[in-house]
Amino acid sequence: MMPVLQLGPLAIQLPGLLLLLGVWIGSLTLDGEAARRGLSADRLSKLVFFSLIFGLVSARLGYVLRYASAYAADPLGVISLSPQTLSATEGVVGAVLFAWIYGRRAGLPLWPTLDALTPMFAVFAVFFALAHFASGDAFGAPTDVPWGIELWGAARHPSQIYELIAASAILGAALWLRSRSLLPGVMFLLWVSFTTGARLVLEAWRGDSTIIFGGLRLAQVASLMILLAALAGLHILARAYLAPTGPGKEDPLTG
C-alpha cells in the first residue's frame, strides 16, 4: 500500500491521482463511442465534464453538512480537496441528477448515451480498484489462505486485488461488447449486471462491510437489488424491441 507518492519535496496522494487518471483515460473513449453511436462528441464530453464538477461539489457539500459542527469551528476546512472529505452518496446523486437534466436538454438519447459512457465507466472501475489498493481501503477479512496479505495487524484476503481482477475482466468484456451489434441499452445494462454480480460475490471477502443480519452485508443487498433491476431492464428492452411499431408510435428506447 502506498497512500502517498513522494516526488522530492512534493507529496501526492496516490489514490486521488489514480482516480483522476481513471477519469482522464476513460474520457479518451468518448469521441470514438460518440461517433459509433451517432452522438455529438462535444455534448457527450460536456455532459461528463460538468457532471463531474457538479458531483464533486455535491460530494463536498454533503460531507460538510454531515459534519457541520466541525466545519462551523473551522470554516476554511470547507475548501479541503482531500478524497477522504467527500461523501460518495451525495456525489453520485448530484452527478446523476445533473447528467439526466443536461442530457434531456442537450437532446442526448438515454440508452445510446449510457452505452457510449460504459467503456469510460469500466476504465474508471479499474482505477478505482487501484486507488483502493494504494490507500488500503476496502480491505479484506482476516484469513489463513496462502495468498493472504499483512494489513492492519492481520493476515487478510487481498480484496483490493480481487476487485482489480474483476474490474479488469469486466473492462475486457466491455471493450469486446462495444464492437458487437447490440440493441441500445444492452451494453450498459450488461456492464451493470457484471459489476454488481462481481460485487455481490467479492463482498463476502471484505473486512470493512456493514453486516445487517447473520452474515449478510448491506452492500450485497444493494448489489442484488441493482442486479435484479438491470436484468429486468434487459428483459424490458428485449420486449420493447420485439413489440410492433407503426406510424405515430414513439420508440421508447431512444428517448
C-alpha positions in Angstrom: 0.0 0.0 0.0 1.3 3.5 -0.9 -1.2 6.2 0.0 1.4 9.0 -0.6 3.7 9.3 -3.6 6.8 11.3 -2.6 8.4 13.1 -5.5 11.2 15.1 -3.9 9.6 17.7 -1.7 6.2 17.1 -3.3 3.8 14.6 -1.6 1.0 13.5 -3.8 -2.0 11.5 -2.6 -1.7 8.5 -4.9 -5.3 7.3 -4.5 -6.6 10.7 -5.7 -4.1 10.7 -8.5 -5.3 7.3 -9.7 -8.9 8.4 -9.6 -8.1 11.4 -11.8 -6.1 9.2 -14.2 -9.1 6.9 -14.4 -11.4 9.8 -15.4 -8.9 11.1 -17.9 -8.1 7.8 -19.6 -11.7 6.8 -19.5 -12.7 10.0 -21.2 -10.4 9.2 -24.1 -13.0 6.7 -25.2 -15.8 9.3 -25.6 -15.1 10.6 -29.1 -15.0 7.1 -30.6 -18.1 6.0 -28.7 -20.0 9.1 -29.8 -19.1 8.5 -33.4 -20.0 4.8 -33.2 -23.5 5.7 -31.8 -24.3 8.8 -33.8 -24.0 11.2 -30.9 -22.4 14.6 -30.6 -19.0 14.1 -29.1 -19.0 17.7 -27.9 -22.2 17.3 -26.0 -21.2 14.0 -24.5 -17.9 15.4 -23.3 -19.7 18.4 -21.8 -22.1 16.1 -20.0 -19.2 14.2 -18.4 -17.2 17.3 -17.5 -20.0 19.2 -15.9 -21.4 16.1 -14.2 -18.1 15.5 -12.6 -17.9 19.1 -11.4 -21.4 19.0 -10.0 -20.7 15.6 -8.4 -17.6 16.9 -6.7 -19.4 19.9 -5.3 -22.3 17.8 -4.2 -19.9 15.3 -2.5 -18.1 18.1 -0.7 -21.3 19.8 0.4 -22.8 16.5 1.6 -19.7 15.8 3.7 -19.7 19.4 5.1 -23.4 19.2 6.0 -22.9 15.8 7.7 -20.2 17.3 9.9 -21.5 20.8 10.1 -20.5 21.4 13.7 -16.8 20.7 13.0 -16.8 23.0 10.0 -18.5 25.7 11.9 -15.4 25.9 14.1 -13.1 25.7 11.1 -14.8 27.3 8.1 -11.6 27.3 5.9 -11.7 23.5 6.1 -14.6 23.5 3.7 -12.2 24.1 0.7 -10.2 20.9 1.6 -9.8 18.7 -1.5 -8.9 15.5 0.3 -10.7 12.5 -1.1 -11.5 11.5 2.5 -13.6 14.5 2.9 -16.1 13.7 0.1 -19.4 11.9 0.5 -19.8 9.3 -2.2 -23.6 9.0 -2.0 -24.3 12.7 -2.3 -21.7 13.0 -5.1 -23.2 10.2 -7.2 -26.7 11.5 -6.7 -25.7 15.0 -7.7 -23.7 13.9 -10.8 -26.5 11.6 -12.0 -29.2 14.3 -11.5 -27.2 16.9 -13.4 -26.3 14.4 -16.2 -30.0 13.5 -16.6 -31.1 17.1 -16.8 -28.3 18.1 -19.1 -28.8 15.0 -21.3 -32.5 15.8 -21.7 -31.8 19.5 -22.6 -29.0 18.6 -25.0 -31.1 16.1 -26.8 -28.9 13.1 -26.0 -31.0 9.8 -26.2 -30.8 7.9 -23.0 -29.8 4.4 -23.9 -27.2 5.2 -26.7 -25.7 7.8 -24.3 -25.4 5.3 -21.5 -23.8 2.8 -23.9 -21.3 5.4 -25.0 -20.4 6.1 -21.4 -20.0 2.4 -20.5 -16.3 2.0 -21.6 -15.4 5.1 -19.5 -17.2 3.6 -16.5 -15.4 0.3 -17.0 -12.0 2.0 -17.2 -12.7 4.1 -14.1 -13.6 1.0 -12.2 -10.1 -0.5 -12.8 -8.5 2.7 -11.5 -11.0 2.8 -8.6 -9.7 -0.7 -7.6 -6.1 0.6 -7.9 -6.9 3.5 -5.7 -8.2 1.1 -3.0 -5.0 -0.9 -3.3 -2.9 2.2 -2.9 -4.8 3.5 0.1 -5.6 0.2 1.9 -9.3 0.9 1.8 -11.8 -1.8 1.0 -9.5 -4.2 3.0 -10.2 -7.9 3.2 -11.4 -10.1 6.1 -8.9 -12.0 8.2 -7.8 -15.2 6.6 -5.3 -18.1 6.6 -5.2 -18.6 2.9 -1.6 -18.8 1.5 -2.1 -15.7 -0.6 -3.3 -13.5 2.3 -1.5 -10.2 2.9 -0.5 -8.5 6.1 -2.6 -5.4 6.6 -3.8 -3.5 9.7 -2.2 -6.0 12.0 -3.7 -9.2 10.5 -3.3 -11.6 7.5 -6.2 -10.6 5.2 -7.8 -11.5 1.9 -6.3 -9.3 -0.8 -9.7 -8.0 -1.6 -8.4 -5.0 -3.5 -6.6 -7.4 -5.9 -9.8 -9.4 -6.2 -11.6 -6.2 -7.1 -8.9 -5.3 -9.6 -9.1 -8.6 -11.3 -12.9 -8.5 -11.6 -12.8 -4.9 -12.9 -10.2 -5.7 -15.5 -12.2 -8.7 -16.7 -15.3 -6.6 -16.9 -13.4 -3.9 -18.8 -12.2 -6.6 -21.3 -15.8 -7.7 -21.8 -17.0 -4.1 -22.3 -14.3 -3.4 -24.9 -15.3 -6.6 -26.7 -19.0 -5.8 -26.5 -18.7 -2.3 -27.9 -17.8 -3.8 -31.3 -20.9 -6.1 -31.3 -24.2 -5.1 -32.9 -26.3 -4.8 -29.7 -29.6 -3.1 -29.0 -29.3 0.3 -27.4 -29.0 0.0 -23.6 -27.9 -3.6 -23.6 -24.2 -2.8 -23.3 -24.8 -0.5 -20.3 -27.1 -2.9 -18.5 -24.7 -5.8 -19.1 -21.9 -3.8 -17.5 -24.2 -3.0 -14.6 -25.1 -6.7 -14.3 -21.4 -7.8 -14.4 -20.3 -5.2 -11.9 -23.0 -5.7 -9.3 -22.7 -9.5 -9.7 -19.0 -9.3 -9.0 -19.6 -7.0 -6.0 -22.2 -9.5 -4.7 -19.5 -12.2 -4.6 -16.5 -10.2 -3.7 -18.2 -8.5 -0.7 -18.0 -11.8 1.1 -14.3 -11.4 1.5 -14.3 -7.8 2.6 -13.4 -6.9 6.2 -15.0 -3.4 6.3 -18.5 -4.3 5.3 -21.7 -3.3 7.2 -23.3 -6.6 8.3 -27.1 -6.2 8.7 -28.1 -9.7 9.9 -26.4 -13.1 10.0 -23.5 -12.9 7.6 -25.4 -10.8 5.0 -23.8 -7.5 4.2 -25.6 -4.3 3.3 -23.6 -3.9 0.1 -24.7 -7.4 -1.0 -28.3 -6.5 -0.6 -27.9 -3.3 -2.6 -25.9 -5.1 -5.3 -28.6 -7.8 -5.6 -31.3 -5.2 -6.0 -29.4 -3.3 -8.7 -28.5 -6.6 -10.4 -32.2 -7.6 -10.5 -33.2 -4.2 -11.8 -30.5 -4.4 -14.6 -31.8 -7.9 -15.6 -35.3 -6.7 -15.6 -34.2 -3.7 -17.7 -32.7 -6.2 -20.2 -35.9 -8.1 -20.3 -38.0 -4.9 -20.8 -35.7 -3.7 -23.6 -35.9 -7.0 -25.4 -39.7 -7.0 -25.2 -39.9 -3.4 -26.4 -37.8 -4.1 -29.4 -40.0 -7.1 -30.3 -43.2 -5.1 -29.9 -44.8 -3.9 -33.1 -44.2 -0.3 -34.1 -46.0 1.8 -36.6 -46.6 5.4 -37.8 -47.2 7.8 -35.0 -45.7 5.4 -32.4 -42.8 6.8 -30.5 -39.8 4.5 -30.0 -39.5 4.1 -26.2 -35.8 3.0 -26.4 -34.3 6.1 -27.9 -35.7 8.8 -25.7 
